Amino acid sequence: MLIDVHAHFYHERSGRADWREVNARRIAAGERMGVTVHVASVLGTWGFRSPIYFPSPDDVTYGNEQMLRLQNEHPGKVFGYCTVNPNYTDHALREIDTRLTQGMIGIKLAASRRANDILVDPIAARAAEKGVPILHHIWQHRRRDWPGQEASDGVELAQLAERHPNTRFLLAHIGGGGDWAHTLRAVAETTNIWIDLSGSGVDIGMLEATLAAVGARRMVWGADITLCTGWGKLRYLESLGLPKADIERIKSGNARELFPAGVFGK
């Protein structure tokens, strides 16, 4: 089994005329690679009707509806994260309760609020209550503010995770830009954070350093926007001479433990 814990899809309001083709190509390419499951999110309208990292409640709701539609169209192959904007607390909590009841299996937080902001606490608490993980967008070692987003780094996610020890967090995405070595040092001792291997970077030494910092038990495979760098990391991972059990744990075993029991089959 190969589980992509960090996938994305599009819909007709996302500003892309080829959105159907993009979605279909992801499914087809995943099949060629051996991807068993895509756990995915839709970020509102991808910035087309409201800012990508500050989506309006209406865009959040519509994006989640479309993600759920894709999940229902590809049963057992595609599962959804419920995307929320923590700046709208009541709306975010209603979306979580509604979408998890409808079959979504996790929560997606982008760069709408810093991870250590108190507005994120109700969402982290609800994730623990519902027994689902949070995939949190992370910039590796944020040294300044970035336009159009409230980017967080590993230090800030660790502060949130320490406040919510019963919540499971996926740090996305270790290859997502910046100083990933700083991130690994920041979260090494925070045992309710797992490292999502996705992102555009496929640096020499990245996976070795992640193994040294958190071990195979806290690593999960993913691809993010495109599958190509996920494929690169998969091949790199398989070249490291790890025990087969560790490879299988990173490819699927950890994800099966992170998400609600039984959603990926026996």
Residue frames as qw, qx, qy, qz and C-alpha x, y, z in Angstrom:
[[0.000, 0.888, 0.460, 0.000, 0.00, 0.00, 0.00],
 [0.394, 0.069, 0.013, 0.916, 1.17, 3.51, -0.85],
 [0.091, -0.839, -0.522, 0.119, -0.74, 6.39, 0.76],
 [0.292, 0.393, 0.049, 0.871, -0.24, 9.97, -0.42],
 [0.276, -0.603, -0.597, 0.451, -1.08, 11.98, 2.72],
 [0.041, -0.647, -0.043, 0.760, -0.80, 15.34, 0.92],
 [0.309, 0.309, 0.690, 0.578, -2.71, 15.65, -2.36],
 [0.192, 0.458, 0.173, -0.850, -4.73, 18.44, -3.94],
 [0.316, 0.443, 0.758, 0.360, -7.55, 18.65, -6.46],
 [0.046, 0.122, -0.111, -0.985, -9.37, 21.44, -8.31],
 [0.289, 0.579, 0.746, -0.159, -12.91, 22.37, -9.33],
 [0.363, 0.641, 0.467, 0.490, -14.66, 24.64, -11.79],
 [0.142, -0.976, -0.126, -0.105, -14.34, 27.74, -9.58],
 [0.717, -0.510, 0.147, 0.452, -10.58, 27.42, -9.14],
 [0.118, 0.863, -0.231, -0.434, -9.68, 29.52, -12.18],
 [0.212, -0.347, 0.824, 0.394, -8.40, 26.63, -14.31],
 [0.694, 0.305, -0.214, -0.616, -10.16, 25.67, -17.51],
 [0.621, 0.275, -0.728, -0.090, -8.37, 22.29, -17.43],
 [0.420, -0.445, 0.591, -0.525, -9.34, 21.37, -13.88],
 [0.943, 0.025, 0.146, -0.298, -11.01, 18.10, -14.91],
 [0.798, 0.470, -0.345, 0.152, -7.94, 17.02, -16.86],
 [0.069, 0.613, -0.618, 0.487, -5.60, 17.93, -13.99],
 [0.677, -0.300, 0.474, -0.476, -7.65, 15.87, -11.54],
 [0.966, 0.205, 0.022, -0.157, -7.83, 12.91, -13.92],
 [0.590, 0.597, -0.480, 0.256, -4.09, 13.04, -14.62],
 [0.237, -0.562, 0.642, -0.465, -3.34, 12.88, -10.90],
 [0.859, -0.089, 0.374, -0.337, -5.45, 9.75, -10.50],
 [0.895, 0.430, -0.115, 0.000, -3.91, 8.15, -13.62],
 [0.355, 0.666, -0.556, 0.349, -0.32, 9.03, -12.70],
 [0.486, -0.473, 0.579, -0.453, -0.91, 7.77, -9.19],
 [0.957, 0.069, 0.186, -0.211, -2.07, 4.44, -10.54],
 [0.742, 0.555, -0.325, 0.189, 1.11, 4.14, -12.61],
 [0.080, 0.627, -0.599, 0.491, 3.19, 4.89, -9.50],
 [0.511, -0.164, -0.828, 0.162, 1.27, 2.48, -7.33],
 [0.179, -0.168, 0.384, -0.890, -0.51, 5.07, -5.18],
 [0.148, -0.347, -0.925, 0.038, -3.29, 3.24, -3.35],
 [0.158, -0.815, -0.537, 0.149, -4.92, 6.24, -1.70],
 [0.236, 0.415, 0.002, 0.879, -4.84, 10.04, -2.19],
 [0.277, -0.701, -0.537, 0.378, -5.73, 12.00, 0.96],
 [0.315, 0.345, 0.285, 0.837, -6.47, 15.41, -0.47],
 [0.024, -0.663, -0.430, 0.612, -7.80, 18.90, 0.10],
 [0.292, 0.654, 0.392, 0.578, -9.23, 21.73, -1.95],
 [0.304, -0.307, -0.288, 0.854, -8.16, 25.18, -0.76],
 [0.250, 0.631, 0.293, -0.674, -11.38, 27.11, -1.30],
 [0.669, 0.720, 0.174, -0.065, -11.31, 28.50, -4.85],
 [0.783, 0.011, 0.145, 0.605, -7.49, 28.50, -4.96],
 [0.273, -0.413, 0.010, 0.869, -7.41, 32.28, -4.68],
 [0.152, 0.347, 0.619, 0.688, -9.81, 32.90, -7.57],
 [0.255, -0.733, -0.439, -0.454, -12.69, 34.44, -5.56],
 [0.483, -0.859, 0.110, -0.129, -11.03, 35.07, -2.18],
 [0.093, 0.754, -0.646, 0.076, -7.35, 34.95, -1.13],
 [0.741, 0.140, -0.654, -0.057, -5.91, 31.45, -1.26],
 [0.423, 0.016, -0.738, 0.526, -4.71, 31.51, 2.35],
 [0.163, 0.171, 0.485, -0.842, -7.61, 33.59, 3.64],
 [0.146, -0.273, -0.783, -0.539, -10.58, 31.96, 1.92],
 [0.460, -0.228, 0.086, -0.854, -14.06, 33.25, 2.66],
 [0.512, -0.018, 0.762, -0.396, -16.47, 30.95, 4.51],
 [0.774, 0.461, 0.120, -0.418, -18.43, 30.49, 1.28],
 [0.531, 0.615, -0.572, -0.114, -15.31, 29.46, -0.62],
 [0.164, -0.352, 0.880, -0.272, -14.25, 27.11, 2.18],
 [0.670, 0.163, 0.573, -0.443, -17.66, 25.45, 2.16],
 [0.751, 0.562, -0.111, -0.328, -17.74, 25.11, -1.63],
 [0.305, 0.599, -0.740, 0.006, -14.23, 23.69, -1.77],
 [0.321, -0.199, 0.866, -0.327, -15.07, 21.10, 0.88],
 [0.757, 0.336, 0.332, -0.451, -18.25, 20.16, -0.96],
 [0.667, 0.618, -0.360, -0.207, -16.24, 19.56, -4.14],
 [0.056, 0.490, -0.855, 0.163, -13.60, 17.58, -2.26],
 [0.550, 0.005, 0.726, -0.413, -16.33, 15.39, -0.81],
 [0.776, 0.491, 0.020, -0.396, -17.81, 14.93, -4.29],
 [0.460, 0.597, -0.655, -0.054, -14.44, 13.65, -5.54],
 [0.233, -0.296, 0.868, -0.323, -14.18, 11.33, -2.56],
 [0.696, 0.222, 0.522, -0.440, -17.59, 9.89, -3.38],
 [0.704, 0.602, -0.222, -0.305, -16.66, 9.54, -7.07],
 [0.551, 0.467, -0.675, 0.151, -13.53, 7.54, -6.20],
 [0.772, -0.545, 0.114, -0.306, -14.52, 5.43, -3.20],
 [0.921, -0.287, 0.156, 0.214, -11.55, 3.91, -1.43],
 [0.699, 0.348, 0.101, 0.616, -9.13, 5.75, -3.73],
 [0.136, 0.486, -0.069, 0.860, -9.62, 9.40, -2.67],
 [0.428, -0.645, -0.571, 0.272, -10.28, 10.71, 0.83],
 [0.124, 0.785, 0.111, 0.596, -10.74, 14.31, 1.89],
 [0.333, -0.207, -0.448, 0.803, -9.33, 16.70, 4.45],
 [0.045, -0.887, -0.459, -0.037, -11.78, 19.32, 5.66],
 [0.401, 0.285, -0.050, 0.869, -10.14, 22.67, 4.87],
 [0.267, -0.848, -0.444, 0.109, -10.89, 25.45, 7.37],
 [0.259, 0.595, -0.130, 0.750, -9.95, 29.08, 7.93],
 [0.477, -0.381, -0.635, 0.473, -9.37, 29.57, 11.69],
 [0.020, 0.055, -0.086, 0.995, -10.16, 33.28, 11.41],
 [0.606, -0.207, -0.215, -0.737, -13.84, 32.17, 11.29],
 [0.127, -0.244, 0.895, -0.350, -13.96, 29.93, 14.35],
 [0.627, 0.184, 0.533, -0.538, -17.66, 29.06, 14.42],
 [0.738, 0.516, -0.207, -0.382, -17.75, 28.36, 10.70],
 [0.302, 0.508, -0.806, 0.022, -14.58, 26.24, 10.91],
 [0.282, -0.127, 0.867, -0.390, -15.96, 24.08, 13.71],
 [0.723, 0.340, 0.308, -0.517, -19.27, 23.60, 11.89],
 [0.623, 0.564, -0.471, -0.270, -17.43, 22.57, 8.74],
 [0.074, 0.387, -0.904, 0.168, -15.33, 20.06, 10.68],
 [0.482, 0.057, 0.737, -0.471, -18.35, 18.50, 12.37],
 [0.727, 0.473, 0.102, -0.487, -20.34, 18.36, 9.13],
 [0.562, 0.594, -0.538, -0.205, -17.63, 17.06, 6.83],
 [0.050, -0.336, 0.920, -0.197, -16.30, 14.41, 9.20],
 [0.611, 0.188, 0.607, -0.472, -19.85, 13.11, 9.57],
 [0.722, 0.582, -0.041, -0.373, -20.06, 12.99, 5.76],
 [0.974, 0.135, 0.080, 0.162, -16.88, 10.92, 5.49],
 [0.351, 0.794, -0.373, 0.329, -13.84, 13.19, 5.46],
 [0.897, -0.233, -0.300, 0.223, -10.95, 11.88, 7.54],
 [0.588, -0.209, -0.162, 0.765, -8.76, 14.83, 8.56],
 [0.001, -0.950, -0.209, 0.232, -8.39, 18.61, 8.82],
 [0.634, 0.336, 0.128, 0.685, -6.31, 20.89, 6.58],
 [0.203, -0.906, -0.111, 0.354, -4.86, 24.16, 7.88],
 [0.630, 0.565, 0.074, 0.528, -3.06, 26.38, 5.40],
 [0.431, -0.004, -0.231, 0.872, -1.40, 29.71, 6.16],
 [0.198, -0.736, -0.423, -0.490, -4.48, 31.53, 7.43],
 [0.477, -0.826, 0.145, -0.262, -3.13, 32.01, 10.94],
 [0.188, 0.572, -0.759, 0.245, 0.18, 31.22, 12.61],
 [0.666, -0.125, -0.734, -0.040, 0.17, 27.74, 14.10],
 [0.372, -0.164, -0.661, 0.630, 0.79, 29.04, 17.62],
 [0.249, -0.257, -0.036, -0.933, -2.06, 31.59, 17.46],
 [0.289, 0.082, 0.774, -0.557, -4.84, 30.99, 20.00],
 [0.650, 0.310, -0.044, -0.692, -7.41, 31.02, 17.19],
 [0.550, 0.281, -0.755, -0.220, -6.06, 27.63, 16.13],
 [0.143, -0.197, 0.852, -0.463, -6.67, 26.08, 19.56],
 [0.693, 0.152, 0.379, -0.595, -10.39, 25.29, 19.08],
 [0.767, 0.437, -0.355, -0.308, -9.61, 23.47, 15.84],
 [0.306, 0.405, -0.837, 0.205, -6.78, 21.47, 17.41],
 [0.372, -0.095, 0.724, -0.573, -9.05, 20.55, 20.30],
 [0.789, 0.275, 0.119, -0.537, -11.83, 19.45, 17.95],
 [0.608, 0.462, -0.632, -0.134, -9.37, 17.28, 16.01],
 [0.033, 0.262, -0.890, 0.372, -8.45, 15.46, 19.21],
 [0.565, 0.096, 0.501, -0.649, -12.10, 15.06, 20.12],
 [0.805, 0.406, -0.050, -0.429, -12.92, 13.61, 16.70],
 [0.790, -0.245, 0.531, 0.185, -9.78, 11.46, 16.48],
 [0.716, 0.629, 0.183, 0.240, -8.50, 12.89, 13.19],
 [0.608, -0.239, 0.081, 0.753, -5.11, 14.42, 12.29],
 [0.181, 0.935, 0.074, -0.295, -4.36, 17.97, 11.16],
 [0.709, 0.256, 0.233, 0.615, -2.22, 18.56, 8.09],
 [0.144, -0.918, -0.110, 0.353, -0.62, 21.96, 8.70],
 [0.597, 0.714, -0.002, 0.366, 1.11, 24.02, 6.01],
 [0.601, -0.689, 0.087, 0.396, 4.64, 24.93, 7.17],
 [0.461, 0.828, -0.250, 0.198, 7.39, 27.16, 5.82],
 [0.874, -0.148, -0.234, 0.400, 10.80, 25.82, 6.81],
 [0.491, -0.350, -0.164, 0.781, 12.35, 28.41, 9.18],
 [0.148, 0.858, 0.374, 0.319, 10.30, 31.53, 8.58],
 [0.509, -0.179, -0.157, 0.828, 12.61, 34.52, 8.96],
 [0.099, 0.134, -0.029, -0.986, 10.20, 37.21, 7.77],
 [0.539, 0.449, 0.508, -0.500, 6.59, 37.76, 6.84],
 [0.229, 0.063, 0.761, 0.603, 5.45, 36.65, 3.40],
 [0.352, 0.103, -0.104, -0.925, 2.79, 38.54, 1.44],
 [0.675, -0.019, -0.397, -0.622, -0.69, 37.06, 1.42],
 [0.803, -0.169, -0.572, -0.014, -0.16, 34.50, 4.17],
 [0.498, -0.717, 0.371, -0.316, 0.39, 33.93, 7.86],
 [0.762, 0.308, -0.566, 0.067, 3.17, 31.41, 7.35],
 [0.729, -0.614, 0.260, -0.154, 4.21, 29.20, 10.26],
 [0.437, 0.530, -0.723, 0.070, 7.40, 27.27, 10.82],
 [0.691, -0.094, -0.712, 0.079, 8.27, 24.18, 12.81],
 [0.167, 0.051, -0.587, 0.791, 8.87, 26.10, 16.05],
 [0.431, -0.057, 0.113, -0.894, 5.35, 27.50, 15.96],
 [0.768, -0.071, -0.500, -0.393, 3.77, 24.17, 15.08],
 [0.528, 0.002, -0.753, 0.393, 5.65, 22.55, 17.96],
 [0.105, -0.069, 0.448, -0.885, 4.20, 25.15, 20.32],
 [0.676, -0.056, -0.150, -0.719, 0.68, 24.28, 19.15],
 [0.756, 0.024, -0.648, -0.089, 1.38, 20.55, 19.40],
 [0.306, 0.075, -0.720, 0.618, 2.68, 20.92, 22.93],
 [0.370, -0.053, 0.288, -0.882, -0.54, 22.69, 23.93],
 [0.836, 0.113, -0.007, -0.538, -2.55, 19.83, 22.38],
 [0.168, -0.450, 0.876, 0.049, -0.69, 16.60, 23.19],
 [0.567, 0.198, 0.781, -0.170, -3.66, 14.43, 22.20],
 [0.602, 0.729, 0.069, -0.318, -3.87, 15.90, 18.70],
 [0.743, -0.035, 0.479, 0.466, -1.90, 14.37, 15.83],
 [0.228, 0.869, -0.102, -0.427, -0.22, 16.83, 13.46],
 [0.797, 0.263, 0.321, 0.440, 1.34, 16.28, 10.04],
 [0.175, -0.739, 0.172, 0.627, 3.99, 18.88, 9.29],
 [0.669, 0.545, 0.414, 0.290, 3.66, 19.76, 5.64],
 [0.955, 0.288, -0.015, 0.062, 5.92, 19.74, 3.81],
 [0.669, -0.562, 0.223, 0.433, 9.55, 19.07, 4.66],
 [0.531, 0.088, 0.454, 0.710, 10.57, 19.78, 1.05],
 [0.159, 0.838, 0.515, 0.087, 8.41, 22.88, 0.87],
 [0.292, 0.780, -0.027, 0.553, 11.10, 25.53, 0.86],
 [0.326, -0.835, 0.264, -0.357, 13.50, 26.99, 3.36],
 [0.101, 0.527, -0.790, 0.296, 15.75, 25.45, 5.99],
 [0.847, -0.212, -0.378, -0.309, 14.38, 21.97, 6.60],
 [0.591, 0.081, -0.637, 0.488, 17.27, 21.17, 8.96],
 [0.130, -0.231, 0.365, -0.893, 15.98, 23.93, 11.25],
 [0.727, -0.196, -0.176, -0.634, 12.53, 22.33, 11.13],
 [0.806, -0.033, -0.588, 0.052, 13.86, 18.92, 12.09],
 [0.325, 0.117, -0.599, 0.723, 15.63, 20.34, 15.12],
 [0.329, -0.228, 0.150, -0.904, 12.49, 22.25, 16.11],
 [0.799, -0.135, -0.078, -0.581, 10.14, 19.25, 16.17],
 [0.482, 0.283, -0.826, 0.076, 12.41, 16.32, 16.95],
 [0.073, -0.001, -0.839, 0.540, 11.20, 16.02, 20.54],
 [0.518, 0.136, 0.220, -0.816, 7.53, 16.80, 19.84],
 [0.198, -0.065, 0.969, 0.133, 6.24, 13.29, 19.40],
 [0.438, 0.563, 0.652, -0.255, 2.71, 14.16, 18.21],
 [0.368, 0.766, -0.215, -0.481, 4.14, 15.73, 15.03],
 [0.802, 0.120, 0.518, 0.273, 4.78, 13.54, 11.98],
 [0.073, -0.556, 0.398, 0.726, 6.88, 14.72, 9.04],
 [0.723, 0.591, 0.329, -0.140, 5.16, 14.82, 5.66],
 [0.600, -0.248, 0.460, 0.605, 7.88, 14.20, 3.05],
 [0.482, 0.703, 0.461, 0.246, 6.15, 16.13, 0.27],
 [0.078, -0.903, 0.066, 0.418, 7.18, 19.41, -1.31],
 [0.643, 0.754, -0.131, -0.035, 9.25, 20.54, -4.26],
 [0.018, -0.763, 0.642, -0.075, 12.65, 19.98, -2.65],
 [0.996, -0.032, -0.073, 0.027, 14.38, 16.60, -3.06],
 [0.039, 0.868, -0.471, 0.149, 17.67, 17.53, -1.45],
 [0.701, 0.201, -0.633, 0.260, 20.60, 15.22, -0.88],
 [0.252, 0.101, -0.691, 0.670, 20.58, 14.32, 2.81],
 [0.455, -0.287, 0.021, -0.843, 17.00, 15.44, 3.48],
 [0.856, -0.224, -0.328, -0.330, 15.56, 11.98, 4.10],
 [0.681, 0.062, -0.578, 0.446, 18.63, 10.78, 5.98],
 [0.045, 0.238, -0.397, 0.885, 18.39, 13.79, 8.30],
 [0.639, -0.285, -0.085, -0.709, 14.66, 13.23, 8.81],
 [0.861, -0.118, -0.495, -0.009, 15.30, 9.61, 9.75],
 [0.491, 0.124, -0.542, 0.671, 17.98, 10.69, 12.20],
 [0.160, -0.266, 0.241, -0.920, 15.72, 13.33, 13.77],
 [0.649, -0.105, 0.219, -0.721, 12.40, 11.52, 14.13],
 [0.342, -0.114, 0.933, -0.012, 12.88, 7.95, 12.90],
 [0.136, -0.120, -0.807, -0.562, 10.75, 5.95, 10.49],
 [0.103, -0.508, -0.828, 0.214, 7.82, 5.95, 12.92],
 [0.047, 0.750, 0.307, -0.584, 7.21, 9.67, 12.41],
 [0.003, 0.348, -0.516, -0.783, 7.61, 9.93, 8.64],
 [0.590, 0.487, 0.607, -0.213, 4.77, 9.79, 6.10],
 [0.349, 0.031, 0.584, 0.733, 5.02, 9.85, 2.32],
 [0.315, 0.780, 0.427, -0.331, 3.22, 12.50, 0.29],
 [0.553, 0.306, 0.426, 0.647, 3.51, 14.46, -2.93],
 [0.008, 0.556, 0.167, -0.814, 1.63, 17.81, -2.61],
 [0.459, 0.598, -0.024, -0.656, 0.62, 19.68, -5.79],
 [0.688, 0.491, -0.456, -0.279, 2.37, 17.38, -8.28],
 [0.971, -0.210, 0.108, -0.044, 3.42, 13.75, -8.05],
 [0.707, 0.577, -0.317, 0.258, 6.87, 14.14, -9.64],
 [0.051, 0.628, -0.597, 0.496, 8.81, 15.15, -6.52],
 [0.782, -0.301, 0.371, -0.399, 6.88, 12.61, -4.47],
 [0.958, 0.272, -0.081, 0.028, 8.10, 10.00, -6.95],
 [0.432, 0.654, -0.471, 0.404, 11.66, 11.31, -6.56],
 [0.344, -0.546, 0.566, -0.512, 11.49, 10.99, -2.78],
 [0.940, -0.072, 0.189, -0.276, 9.98, 7.53, -3.04],
 [0.856, 0.408, -0.250, 0.196, 12.85, 6.31, -5.19],
 [0.141, 0.658, -0.523, 0.522, 15.37, 8.03, -2.91],
 [0.657, -0.432, 0.398, -0.473, 13.76, 6.43, 0.14],
 [0.989, 0.063, 0.081, -0.106, 14.00, 2.99, -1.43],
 [0.677, 0.561, -0.356, 0.317, 17.71, 3.51, -2.11],
 [0.213, -0.759, 0.423, -0.446, 18.66, 4.05, 1.54],
 [0.474, 0.185, -0.843, 0.173, 18.91, 0.40, 2.49],
 [0.458, -0.293, 0.425, -0.724, 16.23, 0.63, 5.20],
 [0.226, 0.081, 0.959, -0.149, 14.57, -2.50, 6.56],
 [0.133, -0.334, -0.733, -0.577, 11.47, -3.42, 4.58],
 [0.266, -0.651, -0.679, 0.210, 9.31, -2.81, 7.65],
 [0.185, -0.545, -0.116, 0.810, 10.52, 0.79, 7.88],
 [0.012, 0.019, -0.548, -0.836, 9.86, 1.40, 4.18],
 [0.230, -0.476, -0.790, -0.311, 6.32, 0.05, 4.51],
 [0.265, -0.629, -0.519, 0.515, 5.75, 2.12, 7.63],
 [0.083, -0.411, 0.110, 0.901, 6.68, 5.34, 5.81],
 [0.105, -0.072, -0.686, -0.717, 4.72, 4.40, 2.67],
 [0.505, -0.388, -0.511, -0.578, 1.51, 3.47, 4.47],
 [0.557, -0.309, -0.722, 0.271, 1.81, 2.06, 7.98],
 [0.175, -0.192, -0.381, 0.887, 2.10, 5.36, 9.81],
 [0.318, -0.090, -0.250, -0.910, -0.79, 6.85, 7.84],
 [0.576, -0.302, -0.709, -0.274, -2.97, 3.88, 8.72],
 [0.464, -0.367, -0.625, 0.509, -2.30, 4.63, 12.39],
 [0.087, -0.094, -0.117, 0.985, -2.73, 8.40, 12.08],
 [0.421, -0.115, -0.328, -0.838, -6.12, 8.40, 10.39],
 [0.714, -0.177, 0.334, -0.589, -9.29, 6.86, 11.83],
 [0.385, -0.207, 0.899, 0.027, -9.07, 3.11, 12.17],
 [0.533, 0.312, 0.786, 0.006, -10.22, 1.09, 9.20],
 [0.402, 0.755, 0.070, -0.513, -10.68, 3.89, 6.67],
 [0.279, 0.622, -0.630, -0.373, -8.03, 2.40, 4.37],
 [0.876, 0.079, -0.422, -0.219, -9.25, -1.15, 4.78],
 [0.880, -0.465, 0.084, 0.040, -7.77, -3.93, 6.86]]
